[in-house]
């Protein structure tokens, strides 16, 4: 016979309450049901777990070990249920480098006002889906197309492309730059999550590239002047660093900001998140 959670709950209730009668009352069943359930558990494990006298019920040596393990199993089962149902009470939004840029704080504050019963958590995960496929979030902010039929997404706004330069770079003296200004430079890119690829330039004038996988490393290298970077405006809003300046790239296409989610299992608050993010980008 398979051991069920009800068997373990019965055992723990008997030990905690001290008698079969009190355990039955705590569990909301009859005393006979408690006796049958305990007997079934002892048959399943093949050993006696409780020592019963006319005055008390106490665990055997084996029973003590089984009760301790039963408590852990029941606690883990409760954790499993909480994890499965917590999606109704919290919304985790993943992002790779930058969340919603300058709209991040207004999004958080408005969310608390509009959906106080659903706690919002922003989770930084540097993966192509910002933690969505890894199960680390319920929705994700992404800035590139997701080629996965299991996922759905919607554009909530557009952001300018910005060039990141060392503060003493000659281009830093300009108010804006063009793609052609960067053609002879070394471009620091994150191919997994970034929005910048050499294909933004004509084939004959593409910059050399060097890879990184972390925004802090990206900023540190750019500050030395060895490389330049190009990124969505949100990065410039969220990651200001001494020694690094951002300038708009005036002839580059804007970056589409998307919210993504599981197609067959959307979070109940998905539509609310889409509407709020879209309204914030529209009001900029």
N, C-alpha and C positions, 0 to 999 in steps of 0.2 A: 504494500500500500504506500502511495506517495504521502509524504508529510505535508500538511497544509498549514497555512498561517493560523487558521482557527485552532489547530492543535497546540501550537506554540502559545497563542494568547490564553488558552485555557490553562496550560501549565503555569504560566507566569501569574495569572490571576489567582490560582490556588495558593501559590507560594506567597504572593503579596497579601492576600486577604486572610490567609491562615486556615480557612475551612472551606469545604465544598459548598456549604450553604451560602457563605458570604461571596464566594467566587461566582456562584450562579446569579446572585443578585447583581454583582458588578457587571457581569456579561449580559444580563437580561435574558437568561435562559433558565431552564429547570435544573434542579440538582441532579436529576437522572441524566440529563444531557451532558452535564459536566463529567459525571462518572464515565459515561460511554466515550466521550472524547478523550479523556485521559487514558482509558483502557486501550483505545485504538492507537494512541501515540506510543504507549509502552509496547504494544505488539509490533509496531512498525520498527522500533529501535531494538527490540529484543532484549530489553533489560528494564528492571524496575527503576522508576525515577523518584517516587515518593514513598515515604514510610508513614503508614496510617495507624493511629491508635484511637482509642475512644475519646481522647482528649485533644489531640493535635495532629497536624499533618506537617511533616518535615521532609526536605529533600534527602535522598541518599547521596553518597559521594559522587556517583555518576550523575545523579539528578542536579547537583550543584553546578557541574560543568555544563550540562545541557541547558539549564536555566540561563546561565550567563551567555551562552551562545544564542539562545532563543531571543534574549533581549536585544542582542546586536542585530540579528536577522530582522526582527520587528522594526527596529529603528531604521534600518536600511530600506525596508519596505515603505515606511512612512516617508522617508526622503525621496524615494522613487515617485510616490504619488504627488508630493509637493513639486518635484521637478516637472512632472507631466502637466500639472494644473497651474503652475506659476505663470505660464504664458498669458493667462487671463488677467494677471495682476501686474505684470511688468513687460516692458518692450525693450529689447536689446537691439540697438542699431550699430552695426559695425562700420568701420572705415579704415582705409589703408594709411594714407598720409594726412589728409585733412578731412574733417567732417563736412560741415556746411559753411566753412569759412566764416565770414563776419556774421552770417545768419545763425551760427551754432548756438550762441548764448540766447538770442531771442527765441530760437526754437525751444530750447530747454525751459525757459521761463514761461512761454506761452503754453507749452505742453502741460506744465504743472497747473496752470489755471484752467485749461480746457478739459484735461483728463486726469484729475487728481487721484482717481482710483487705479490708474495704470502707471506704475513707476517707470521712468525712463532711464536707461543706462546706455552710455556711449562706450563702445568697445573698440580699441585700436588693434587691428589684425592685418599685418602686411602680407596679404594673399590676394590673388586675382579677384576673389569674390568678397574680400574684406571679412572673412570668417563665416560667410553664409553656408558654403558647402561643408565647412568643418563643424557645423553645428554650434558655433560660438555666438551666433546672433540670430534674430528673427527677421531683420531687414538689414540691408547694407547700402551705404552710399558708394557708388561706383562712377567712374568717369570714362568708361569705355564699354563697348558692346560686350555682352556676355553670351558667348556661343554655347549655351547649354539649355536644352529644351525643357529641363526640369524647373528652370527659373523664369520668372517674369519680371519686367521692369518698366518704369515710366520716367520720362524726363520731367524734372521739376524746375529746372532753370538752366541758364547759360552763364559761363564765366569767361573772362578774358584770359588769354595766354600771357604769361609774364616771363620775362627773362631774369634769371638770378645771376648777379655778377659780383665780383669782389669790389669793395667800395672804392678802391683806387684804380679800377679798370677804366680806360679811356671812355668806354661806352657808358659808364655810370654817370658821366656828365650830361648825357642827353636825357630828354624827357621821355623818349620812347625809342625803340630800335626796330629794325626790319629783319626779316629772315636772312637776307643777303649779308647783313652785318655779322652773322654768326657762322657763315659758311666755312670759314677757315679755322674755326675754333674746335676744341675738343668738348663735346657735349656729354655731361654726366646724366645717365638715364637709368630708370628702373623698368626693365622690360616686362616684369611680371604685373606691375600695378600702374605704371606711369602712363601718361597721355602723350608723351613726346617720342617720336620715332624719326629716323632719318628720312622717311618717306614724306615728311612735311616739306622737304626741300627738293628742287629739281635734281635729277640724277647726276648732273655734271657738277653740282655745287653743294653736295651734302657734307656736313661736318663729320669729323671723326667722332667716335663714341667710346665711352668708358662706362662700365656698369657699376651700380650700387643697389643696395636693397634696403636702405634705411635713410630716413630723412635727416637724421642728425649727421650721419656720415656725409650725405649729400651737401649739407650746409658747410660742414667743416672743410671739405675739399674745395668748394667754390670760394670760400673765404681766402684760401691761399692764392687764388688767381690761376691755378693750373687748369681748371675747367670752368665752363659756364653751364647753367641749367635753364631749362624751360619747363614751366609748370602751370597748373591752373591757378587762378587768382586766389583761391581759397588757401593755398599754401602760403602765399605772401601775407594773407591776413592772420594765419595762425602761427607762423614760424618766422618771427622777426629775430634776426641774429646780428650782433655787432660785426662789422666787416663785410656784411652782405647787403646788397641793395637789389630791389626789384624794379624793372622797367617794363611797361606794356610792349608787346610785339604787335605793332599796328596792322601788319598785313597777314597775320595768322588767323585761321578760323577759330571761333570760340570753342570752348570745351562744354559738352553737354553733361549736366549733372543728373544722375539717375538714382532712384531708389529701387532696389531689387528685393525680391522675396520668392519663397517657394511657391510655384504655380499651384500645386495641389494641396497646399497646407498654409494658406496665408494667415498671418496673425490677425485677430479680431480688430486690432487698431490700425491695420494697414491703410485703409482709406483715410482715416483721420491724419495719419502721418503724411501721406501724399498731399492732402489738401493744405495742411499747415506749411509744409516746405515750399509748395508751389506759391502760396500767397506771399511768403517772405521774399522769394526771388522776384516776384512780380512787382513788389513794392520798392525794390531797390532804386 
